[in-house]
Amino acid sequence: MKDTLLPGLTATVRYEIDERRVIGFMGEEGRVYATPELVRDIENTCRNLLLPHLDAGEDSVGIRVELDHTAATPLGMWVEITATLAALDGRRAHFEISAHDPVEPVARAAHARFIVDVNKTLARLKKKIN
């Protein structure tokens, strides 16, 4: 980790709510942002916030998500996710997240990621498989 990785870092990313991000089980008029896609977008926002502050060979993996998905966002709208690095605990990065669409807040969350050495992680996975 670089010394630039400090609590308070923030990123906001806008996601277009397209076909692959919506549920389909309520029919065409009920196509709204799916909670699993919201979680994926939160994880990507946080990972991408960390990346410039990691050393070569490091990355991060999600280890915790606590989410309140409070409002539906229809297909064709956008959602902005704001992630703030709230704390660092060794290699654990803790984030506070808020999300809103053009009309209202749609989510609040807490997310934690663990910063890993990619080669060591791959070696552990290889050992586990064999």
N, C-alpha and C positions, 0 to 999 in steps of 0.2 A: 504494500500500500504506500502511496505517496503521502507526503505531509500536507498535501492540499485536501485530503479527505477529512473534512471537518463537519460537525453538526451545523445545521443551518443551510447547507447546500439545498437548492430547490430547482425543480424542473417542472415545466408545464408542457404537456403534449396534447394536441387536438387529434381525436380519432373520428373519422367519418363512420357513421353507423350504416354499414353496407350489408349486403345479403349474407355474407359469411359470419357476421356478428349478431344476427338476430335469431330468435326462436321462431319456429314454424307451426307449433301445435295449436295455436289459437286462430289459425286462418290468416288470410292476407292482411286484414285490418288490424290484427293483433301482433304483427311482426315488430318486436321491440328488442332492444339490446339485451342479450343473454348474460346472465350472471357469470357463467364460466368464461365468457369472452371478456367481461369487465375485469375479472381476476387476471386473465392473461395480459390484458393491456396495462394493468397496474404493475404486474411483474416486469414487463418490458420497460415501462417508464422508469422504474427504480433501477433496474439493471443498467440501462443506458445512462442514468445519472451517475452511477458508480464508475463505469468503464474508464473515463478519462483520468480518474484518480487512482487507478490500479497499476501495478507494475506489470511488465511484460510477463506473460505466462499465468497471470491471475485472471479470474473471472468470479462470478458469484452465482449462487443457487438459492432459490427461495426455500425458506424453512418454516414460515408461518404467515398466515393470512387471517385477519379478523375483519369481516366486512358487513356493513349495513348497506344494502342496495335499496334505497328509499323511494325511488321514482322511476317510472318507465320512460325510455327514450325511443321514439318511433324510428323505423327505418328511414334513412335519408337525412336525419339530423346529425349533429356532431356532439361529441362529449369532450370536454377538456379535463384532463387528469393532472392534478398538481401533487407532486411528491416532495416532501421535505425530509431530509435526513435529520431525524430527531436525536439520535444517539448512536455512539459507537461503543461496543463492549467487546474489546479484543477484535476478532474477525467478524463479529456479528454487527450488522448495520440495521438499525431500527428506523422505520419510516412512518410518517403520518401522511395520510392521503385524503384529498377531497376531490370530488368530481361534480361537474355541473354540465347541463346542456343549455341551449339558448334560453330556456324558460325557467329552470329551477335547479337546485342541488339534487343530484341523483345518487350520491354515495359518499360514505366516509369509511375509512379503513385504517388498519395498522398492518404493516407488512415488515417481515424481517428476512434478511438475506445473509448468507454466510459466504465470506470471501475465501475462495479456494485456490490452491495451486493446481492448475489444470493437469499437469503431468502426474502429480501424486494422486489426484482423483482418478485419472484413467488407469493408473497402475492398481489402485484398490479395486476398481470395477473389474479389471481383467482377472485379478486374483479371485474375486468373488464368483466369476463365471466359470473359472477352471476348477 
